[in-house]
Amino acid sequence: MEWLASAAPEPAACRWEWERHPLGVALLPAGRLWDVLVVPGELGRPTLTVLSRVLDRPGPVLADQGDFRVGFFVPPGTAGRWVGTGVRGAGRGSWIVVPHPTRTANGVRWLIPPDGSGVLTDPAVLELAMHEAAADLAGGEAEG
């Protein structure tokens, strides 16, 4: 929780809010400790499956209610350089709704919670995983 809260303008207030309102969320700024790449769920879920096969531990991953969108935490600056159809980047100047690291709140939940180490997903590995997931999806559609 400390690492995640340290992204807040007032980390102590963020931690207090999470503890006071267990189902609450914090609005944290992207671009300082991490950026977030938001992928449509139909690609995001298979991408996470691929990442989980190739990495011991991907960086934190959020999903909204219904898994319509999946957010991968990547190094700061990634969002400004990312070029990809249908992928939204949240970097400097963006804010992300984040639940307590061990909870689901207001429909937002961790698929992979932060472990406190600051590990983020390497954007090059994420891109390769997205390509593999997209190819798997296209192959499945061609068969069906």
C-alpha positions, -999 to +999 in steps of 0.1 A: +000+000+000+029+024+008+043+023-028+009+029-044-001+056-019+033+074-025+019+084-060-007+106-042-001+143-036-007+135+000+002+099+007-009+099+043-044+112+033-047+086+006-039+058+031-062+072+057-090+074+031-085+038+021-086+027+057-116+048+066-137+038+036-129+002+027-149+003-004-136+037-015-111+046-041-083+071-045-077+093-075-040+090-081-019+110-107-003+090-135+031+100-149+052+102-118+057+066-106+039+049-134+017+053-165-013+031-173-021+016-207-059+009-208-068-019-232-103-031-242-112-061-221-115-085-250-078-079-257-067-071-222-077-104-205-059-126-231-029-102-230-027-107-192-028-145-198+001-143-222+021-120-198+015-144-169+030-172-190+062-153-199+068-133-167+072-144-131+052-114-121+038-087-144+033-052-129+000-042-114-031-046-135-065-031-129-099-040-144-132-022-143-165-039-135-173-065-161-137-064-174-146-039-202-112-022-197-079-036-184-052-012-172-015-022-173+009-002-151+040+006-171+070+029-166+064+067-166+066+082-200+053+051-218+018+066-224+033+096-244+052+073-267+026+045-271+011+041-306-016+015-308-052+014-320-077+012-292-052+016-264-056+047-242-026+059-223-028+076-190+004+095-183+014+129-169-017+150-164-040+120-161-056+106-130-065+070-123-092+056-100-075+031-077-089+009-050-069-002-019-043-028-030-062-057-014-098-047-022-124-041-049-141-008-047-168+008-068-164-018-096-126-014-099-105-043-089-069-056-091-062-085-114-026-082-102-022-060-072+009-040-066+033-059-044+051-029-030+083-034-049+075-010-077+076-036-104+060-024-136+053-042-169+080-036-195+062-019-225+081-040-251+070-072-234+035-059-231+034-051-268+046-085-277+020-101-254-007-079-270+003-091-305+003-127-294-031-123-277-045-106-308-032-133-331-047-160-308-081-141-309-079-138-347-071-175-351-100-184-329-124-162-349-111-178-382-118-213-368-153-203-355 
